Amino acid sequence: METDVLVIGGSAGGILAALSVKKTYKDKKVTVIRMAERVMVPCGIPYIFGTLKDTSKNVIPDSMLTNAGVELVIDEVVSIDRPNKKVSTRKNGDISYKKLILATGSLPIVPTFIPGYDLDNVFTIKKDEEYLKFVQQKINEAEDVVVVGGGFIGVEMAE
Ligand SMILES: Cc1cc2nc3c(=O)[nH]c(=O)nc-3n(C[C@H](O)[C@H](O)[C@H](O)COP(=O)(O)OP(=O)(O)OC[C@H]3O[C@@H](n4cnc5c(N)ncnc54)[C@H](O)[C@@H]3O)c2cc1C
């Protein structure tokens, strides 16, 4: 497969990068590749556990990309060959590009310096639907929940 612009990562950063490129360069083929089948609205994640009650109500529609003419590939990039301008994917072989945008985002820091961080029923807030479904199930079963961290995400989760 070949594309003019390849964006790795299909969440907030990747979507906006792809849409901006496509809007500016209408004739270019723009492709987004992301691992997840469905992308969570990051800002809505705490509300899955409260008002929304269901991860399916917190999905960024793929039509945001496809309606704008951006190609979408669900796969994982496993390596980047910059001299030859191509990436290797787990399922779809190689994708050649002219320009590459990395929008691979972030994962929560696991505080391994706190003894017990790896016990059962200790979770982080990942932007991953299947993981969030599992956390939701565990929270539904729990009587007491402790939130460690009082930034925006901690406060929203507590609420
Ligand atoms: C609970 C929570 C609440 C938040 N609330 C707010 C808020 O209210 N307001 C706000 O502004 N921000 C909020 N944020 C922050 C916001 O989520 C991030 O700023 C935003 O998600 C960053 O987007 P991103 O696209 O850079 O990265 P990410 O959202 O981390 O996305 C990275 C993407 O890259 C993909 N990817 C990674 N590696 C590969 C690979 N090798 N191959 C293919 N795909 C790959 C991932 O699957 C993912 O789709 C919140 C975050 C959380 C966790």
The ligand as an ORCA input file, in Angstrom:
! r2SCAN-3c Opt
* xyz 0 1
  C      -9.467     10.109     31.521
  C      -8.934     11.198     30.642
  C      -9.620     12.409     30.550
  C      -9.135     13.438     29.762
  N      -9.849     14.596     29.698
  C      -9.398     15.589     28.921
  C     -10.148     16.794     28.806
  O     -11.230     16.945     29.416
  N      -9.664     17.781     28.003
  C      -8.475     17.616     27.310
  O      -8.084     18.528     26.582
  N      -7.748     16.482     27.408
  C      -8.179     15.473     28.199
  N      -7.431     14.329     28.303
  C      -6.153     14.270     27.594
  C      -6.352     13.718     26.198
  O      -6.830     12.407     26.325
  C      -5.036     13.663     25.459
  O      -4.489     14.937     25.380
  C      -5.261     13.126     24.046
  O      -5.874     11.847     24.076
  C      -3.942     13.023     23.326
  O      -4.238     12.558     22.043
  P      -3.162     11.857     21.154
  O      -3.826     11.554     19.845
  O      -1.915     12.664     21.147
  O      -2.770     10.480     21.897
  P      -3.619      9.248     22.385
  O      -5.015      9.643     22.739
  O      -2.799      8.555     23.419
  O      -3.721      8.313     21.085
  C      -2.640      7.614     20.560
  C      -3.151      6.695     19.470
  O      -2.055      6.072     18.825
  C      -2.326      4.697     18.657
  N      -1.060      3.994     18.551
  C      -0.007      4.004     19.423
  N       0.992      3.239     18.956
  C       0.581      2.742     17.752
  C       1.170      1.868     16.788
  N       2.404      1.363     16.966
  N       0.464      1.547     15.675
  C      -0.776      2.051     15.477
  N      -1.391      2.880     16.366
  C      -0.711      3.212     17.485
  C      -3.138      4.335     19.889
  O      -3.850      3.128     19.709
  C      -4.039      5.560     19.985
  O      -5.146      5.431     19.122
  C      -7.899     13.275     29.066
  C      -7.215     12.047     29.159
  C      -7.717     11.020     29.917
  C      -6.981      9.716     29.981
*
